[in-house]
Amino acid sequence: MNQRDRQPGEPTADQQKENASDRDLAKQIRQSFVHDKSLSTYAHNVKVIAQGGKITLKGPVHSEEEKNALGAKAAEVAGASNVDNQLDVVTK
């Protein structure tokens, strides 16, 4: 668990409910990430947390462009107002 996830109220993957709609939403977003071969392995492995139709993206990516691309892909599935893009840009 990273330091940000230790903060009270921060969504984490283990808090995702097991309802079908949230599972399907997370699955659709994850598939859109994995099928985009232009993204790095980091981007393919970010956390996608679905809670009540709201999506939180967490984890490291290699560039601001990747961060924006993942946010846009999630917004295509869940709607822009339902995506909280908390991805961190890290350099090698």
C-alpha positions in Angstrom: 0.0 0.0 0.0 1.5 3.3 -1.0 1.6 6.3 1.4 -1.4 8.1 -0.3 -3.6 5.0 0.2 -2.9 5.1 3.9 -4.8 8.4 4.2 -8.3 8.1 5.7 -11.0 8.2 3.0 -8.8 7.3 0.1 -10.3 4.6 -2.1 -8.4 1.4 -2.4 -8.9 -1.6 -4.6 -10.0 -3.8 -1.7 -12.9 -1.4 -1.0 -14.5 -2.0 -4.4 -17.9 -3.5 -4.0 -18.7 -6.9 -5.6 -21.7 -5.7 -7.4 -22.0 -6.5 -11.1 -22.2 -3.0 -12.4 -19.0 -1.8 -10.7 -17.1 -5.0 -11.7 -18.2 -4.6 -15.3 -17.3 -1.0 -15.4 -13.8 -1.7 -14.0 -13.4 -4.6 -16.5 -14.3 -2.5 -19.5 -11.8 0.2 -18.5 -9.1 -2.3 -17.7 -9.6 -3.9 -21.1 -9.4 -0.6 -22.9 -6.0 0.1 -21.2 -4.6 -3.4 -22.0 -5.7 -3.4 -25.6 -3.8 -0.1 -26.2 -0.3 -1.3 -27.2 1.0 2.2 -27.3 0.9 2.4 -23.5 3.7 1.3 -21.2 3.6 -1.7 -18.9 3.1 0.8 -16.0 0.0 2.2 -17.7 -1.4 -1.3 -18.3 -1.1 -2.1 -14.6 -2.6 1.0 -12.9 -5.3 0.4 -10.3 -8.9 0.9 -11.5 -11.2 1.2 -8.6 -15.0 1.3 -9.2 -17.4 2.4 -6.5 -21.0 3.3 -7.2 -20.2 4.1 -10.8 -17.3 6.4 -9.9 -13.9 5.4 -11.1 -10.6 6.2 -9.3 -7.3 5.6 -11.2 -4.1 5.2 -9.2 -0.6 4.2 -9.8 2.5 5.3 -11.7 2.7 6.1 -15.5 5.7 7.3 -17.5 4.3 10.6 -18.9 1.6 13.2 -18.7 0.4 12.0 -22.1 -0.2 8.5 -20.7 -2.0 9.9 -17.7 -4.3 11.9 -19.9 -4.8 9.0 -22.3 -5.9 6.7 -19.5 -8.2 9.3 -18.0 -9.8 9.8 -21.4 -10.2 6.0 -21.9 -11.9 5.8 -18.5 -14.1 8.8 -19.3 -15.3 7.1 -22.5 -16.6 4.3 -20.5 -17.8 5.9 -17.2 -18.3 9.5 -18.2 -15.9 12.4 -17.5 -17.6 13.5 -14.3 -17.2 10.0 -12.9 -13.4 9.7 -13.2 -10.9 10.8 -10.5 -7.5 10.6 -12.2 -4.9 10.2 -9.4 -2.2 8.8 -11.6 1.4 9.8 -10.8 3.9 10.7 -13.5 7.2 9.1 -12.7 10.4 9.3 -14.8 12.9 6.5 -15.1 
